[in-house]
Amino acid sequence: MTEFKKYIFPFFLFFIFIPCLGLLPLGASESESAQNRYKILEDLSKKFPEKFAEKINKNKQVFLKELNALLSSEKDNLLILVDKKHILDKGYKPKTIILLSDLKNRAYKLDRPDIFLSETAEPALQKMALAARKAGIRLTVSSGYREYEYQSNLFNYYIKVYGKLKAKTFSAPPGSSQHQLGTAVDFGTIDDSYAKTPEGKWLAANAYKYGWSLSYPKGYENITGYKWECWHYRYIGEKACGFQKKWFGDIQYYMLFFIDEWKKADIKK
């Protein structure tokens, strides 16, 4: 028994003095990392309406688990924030864009033959259009991918017609348009009346099921920087649509802004 104590005693002292030596037990670094993330989460949530911040902070573990799953599956800049303060480079282009009129067996109509879209977004557009057709709805695509130069010319045209102040409420300056991503689509008539059409109503109720999100909802003009556009949808993926609906009141801008801020904070920590 004495011999046993002789060998055990040094080990006992070693574990007693670990904290004094500044050594961390196994798993402590992971715990510290989690606490850092919780702190970042609490700080970021203050930038959002209280109802969203409260829900997120009461469910930190669940929120972070779902956020990590979403970000780990992100591809082709589907969740990049693009607006008047978050500008794309002049030379930014999607990896692969396709001319929609070249595709056979399209379930959607084209307003004109020269509409392009990211190869990432088109299958989801076709899937959504097929579902709409089963409901007796035929979706019409009126606009898709726009190059920086095209958006620049369009914006300058609107400035000449309406003046810069008014033009900025409904048209994006070059580099700040979601259309440059190649994952945004304007449907139908491109005016407010579209919301009351069968097509517009169907999209409002069902687009999220196929990964499409309304970018500029009514009542959020001061948040998004643009007036309500019932026809403008962006493909962000089904998982992102679910995450947006659950945690951010189905407001695309809030989710994309959070993700942008989170990525920046995560890099700095």
Stockholm file with secondary structure:
# STOCKHOLM 1.0

chainA/1-269         MTEFKKYIFPFFLFFIFIPCLGLLPLGASESESAQNRYKILEDLSKKFPEKFAEKINKNKQVFLKELNALLSSEKDNLLILVDKKHILDKGYKPKTIILLSDLKNRAYKLDRPDIFLSETAEPALQKMALAARKAGIRLTVSSGYREYEYQSNLFNYYIKVYGKLKAKTFSAPPGSSQHQLGTAVDFGTIDDSYAKTPEGKWLAANAYKYGWSLSYPKGYENITGYKWECWHYRYIGEKACGFQKKWFGDIQYYMLFFIDEWKKADIKK
#=GR chainA/1-269 SS CHHHHHHHHHHHHHHHHHHHHTCCCTTHHHHHHHHHHHHHHHHHHTTSCHHHHHHHHHTHHHHHHHHHHHHHTCCTTTTCCCSSSSCCCTTCCCSCEEEGGGCSSCSSEESSTTCEEETTTHHHHHHHHHHHHHTTCCCEEEECCCCHHHHHHHHHHHHHHHCHHHHHHHSCCTTCCGGGGTCEEEETTSSGGGGGSHHHHHHHHHGGGGTEEEEECTTCHHHHSSCCEEEEEEECCHHHHHHHHHHSTTCHHHHHHHHHHHHHHHHHC
#=GC SS_cons         CHHHHHHHHHHHHHHHHHHHHTCCCTTHHHHHHHHHHHHHHHHHHTTSCHHHHHHHHHTHHHHHHHHHHHHHTCCTTTTCCCSSSSCCCTTCCCSCEEEGGGCSSCSSEESSTTCEEETTTHHHHHHHHHHHHHTTCCCEEEECCCCHHHHHHHHHHHHHHHCHHHHHHHSCCTTCCGGGGTCEEEETTSSGGGGGSHHHHHHHHHGGGGTEEEEECTTCHHHHSSCCEEEEEEECCHHHHHHHHHHSTTCHHHHHHHHHHHHHHHHHC
//
